[in-house]
Amino acid sequence: MANETTNTTLDDLFENITAEAIFTFQDTGVVRNLVTMYPITGSGKVVDIPIYPTVSAAAVAEATDLTNTAVSTSNATITVGEKGIMATLTDMARNTASRNVGADLGRLFGEAIAKKVDTDLVALFSDFLAGNDLGGASVELTADLLFKAQAILRSGGVPAPYSAVFHPKALFNLKKTLTQAGYAGTATAISDLGNDVLRNGYIGTVAGIDVYEDANFTIDASDDINGGVFHSSAIGLAMKQEFKIEAQRDASLRADELVATVVYGVGIAKDANGCTVIVDSAL
């Protein structure tokens, strides 16, 4: 098509869009920084992640041959696909706007793509090993559940560190109990962690687990969500193309088409390395 241009030949407006969009995308996502990234270079859109079994060592007598141990791997497969968003910026809108339209559009694009990536990742929390499930319908999130998740993962030989991701509304009860807002009349002193929650509004670390808030969960009809406590190896994020923005001039429309895309796929790599924690999100 005639009049095509890319972000390498754009004027200052589109440089602003690109810079703001990439910054927002990298700064906004929560879960993408907590999982294992698998870049795909060259051709192909599928990545196979080898899953190694647990093997055991044994005592051996002097001058005795060791018995060969067969190591058979399985694979977790992740297929990537395109995700994107497009907007048309007219000359009139650009030239008459009182704000920096480029920065505003860049921020909107970056937020939209980051939200899509996070939404796809948190949707995987329900696919962890069923035997690791904790909580249940209408169950409030407590420190007890995080300690249980830690015990399950450590018992399964999953190395630390661990991350926990929940909806802000689900974390409300944990914050409330840590600050004793839910215990009227108690004389017990608030813990250092509780005081930090009162001051800063976020939890930080509980039971050696880094706790994160993410509003991109799907809340079911009963106000429950599937939160997760996991090691980074539990989930894979295959990345074929990082976030990018391109523009194409439509002279007859007196406008520019702005397109933001990313090519990625997500999947469970090691389901035993995470715990699904089903908790209530009603305030």
Stockholm file with secondary structure:
# STOCKHOLM 1.0

chainA/1-283         MANETTNTTLDDLFENITAEAIFTFQDTGVVRNLVTMYPITGSGKVVDIPIYPTVSAAAVAEATDLTNTAVSTSNATITVGEKGIMATLTDMARNTASRNVGADLGRLFGEAIAKKVDTDLVALFSDFLAGNDLGGASVELTADLLFKAQAILRSGGVPAPYSAVFHPKALFNLKKTLTQAGYAGTATAISDLGNDVLRNGYIGTVAGIDVYEDANFTIDASDDINGGVFHSSAIGLAMKQEFKIEAQRDASLRADELVATVVYGVGIAKDANGCTVIVDSAL
#=GR chainA/1-283 SS CTTEECTTSCCHHHHHHHHHHHHHHHHHCSGGGTSEEEECCSSCSEEEEEECCCCCCCCCCTTCCCCCCCCCCEEEEEECEEEEEEEEEEHHHHHHCSSCHHHHHHHHHHHHHHHHHHHHHHGGGGGSCGGGCEECTTCCCCHHHHHHHHHHHHHTTCCSCEEEEECHHHHHHHHHHHTTTTSTTCCCCCCHHHHHHHHHSCCEEETTEEEEECSCCCCCTTSEEEEEEECGGGEEEEEEEEEEEEEEEEGGGTEEEEEEEEEEEEEESCGGGEEEEEEECCC
#=GC SS_cons         CTTEECTTSCCHHHHHHHHHHHHHHHHHCSGGGTSEEEECCSSCSEEEEEECCCCCCCCCCTTCCCCCCCCCCEEEEEECEEEEEEEEEEHHHHHHCSSCHHHHHHHHHHHHHHHHHHHHHHGGGGGSCGGGCEECTTCCCCHHHHHHHHHHHHHTTCCSCEEEEECHHHHHHHHHHHTTTTSTTCCCCCCHHHHHHHHHSCCEEETTEEEEECSCCCCCTTSEEEEEEECGGGEEEEEEEEEEEEEEEEGGGTEEEEEEEEEEEEEESCGGGEEEEEEECCC
//
